[in-house]
């Protein structure tokens, strides 16, 4: 045995378990409080009016359901890149590779979004960064490269240094929105704004569309970052559930309060053209522009500074996550073995550099924050859909495992969480989902190429039987979206995007629910045999107190 493992240990020292509870909570909170808070309140108000408050509540409830599912899985299976590996344990290589690709795709594309958000605010004072359409100039792209390189440099210094850096940044990132909430509430709170054009001027579709298309779900994404770092947690059994659940509750409360003070602080002149076309000075930086409008110059300055710090902190942690997900994919045999190469400090250096270069490419087809955010949101929620499917199976395939956090009524909440995931995906809109479909096809080409060329000595079994539901699921969601009534810019009744709007409101949600339950129980019925699941799980053992 020593002869077989010694070369691997010397070349790949492995990941170090260096992160405690605060580092884990802050890794998720640092992802949740990013560019989403800088833009979400404006876009939600424009999409749903005062009912944006209901949109945030729906979004928060949906994410909390998913967070509880992730909390059980992350604690029970403390492995790096856990989100990508749970479906692998339950359904084998084909499903595992698919959900792993969704996970990596959303993580690698998020750092560019955060850089774009910072540059968008910076362009108010440095017009050489962006053109009039908020597209990066050549100089702006150079600055974006510098931001991305900074993320890589911090990661190369090691995970302990990363946790300390992100922890300090996140204290700032939480403090600034809290200060904003208090300052705006005290200075300008116009209660009559909440009654403008009624509670829900755009109806139920406006409320539901806002959940996904205005940045609400994107703003709340990030809770799973503690799962991604489970392999580097000092005490994953105790800390992972607390970190996942605690971070989403803190983030949801902050966002709801921000939406309240944003609506209340709007001047009457902002409503001249209705909710959909809110207008006030420096609207490009919503909260900063609003602060100036109500005479809080010091707050505007603070917010412009935060517009660099908050997205930078989020980009930093997602750069980490992308490298850990690809590390996990390689461990499962999906991508070339070179992705497992680590430095002496335990940093997966090749995975990190690959994420850096792909991130730079992402800027080219998606030149603005708004164009990229919908794509990442849809990839993210598709990734999350794998967790409830896996939980339902692993409760049966691995019943004797010690579960530090066991979700009460888990076999009820797992299918509920799967339905919730698919509703979020559906609300993203047809024009977002067909683009995601293209990315999925490209992913299968890349993963297939790695297998054909045998670039990883771990050749995974092709567990086709256990993934037979997957193509039906992906194509079915696409067809329902195409026939449904949602676009990335709002309801298909008011915005053209190719969706036919053939399925009436509410009936579409019933169809999504029924379809989701059919897929869920089909997947449960063809799950891997318990012995094959145990083989995939391997040495991920956990006992009380460890």
Secondary structure, DSSP 8 states (H G I E B T S, - for coil): -HHHHHHHHHH-------B-HHHHHHHHHHHHSSHHHHHHHHHHHHHHGGGHHHHHHHHHHHHHHHHHHHHHHHHHS--TTHHHHHHHHHH-HHHHHHHHHHHHHHHHHHHHHHHHHHHHHHTTT-TTSB-TTS-B-HHHHHHHHHHHHHHHHHHHT-HHHHHHHHHHHHHHHHHHHHHHHHHHHHH---GGGGGTT-S-TTHHHHHHHHHHHTSHHHHHTTTTHHHHTGGGBTTHHHHHHHHHHHHHHHHHHHHHHHHHHHHHH--GGGGTT-GGG---TTTTSHHHHHHHHTT-HHHHHHHHHHHHHHHHHHHHHHHHHHHHHHHHHHHTTSS-GGGG---TTS--HHHHHHHHHHHHHHHHH--SHHHHHHHHHHHHHHHHHHHHHHHHHHHHHTTTS--SS--TTHHHHHHHHHHHHHHHHHHT-HHHHHHHHHHHHHHHHHHHHHHHTT-SSS-----TGGGHHHHHHHHHHHHHHHHSSEETTEETTTS-SS----S-TTHHHHHHHHHHHHHHHHHHHT---HHHHHHHHTT----TT-
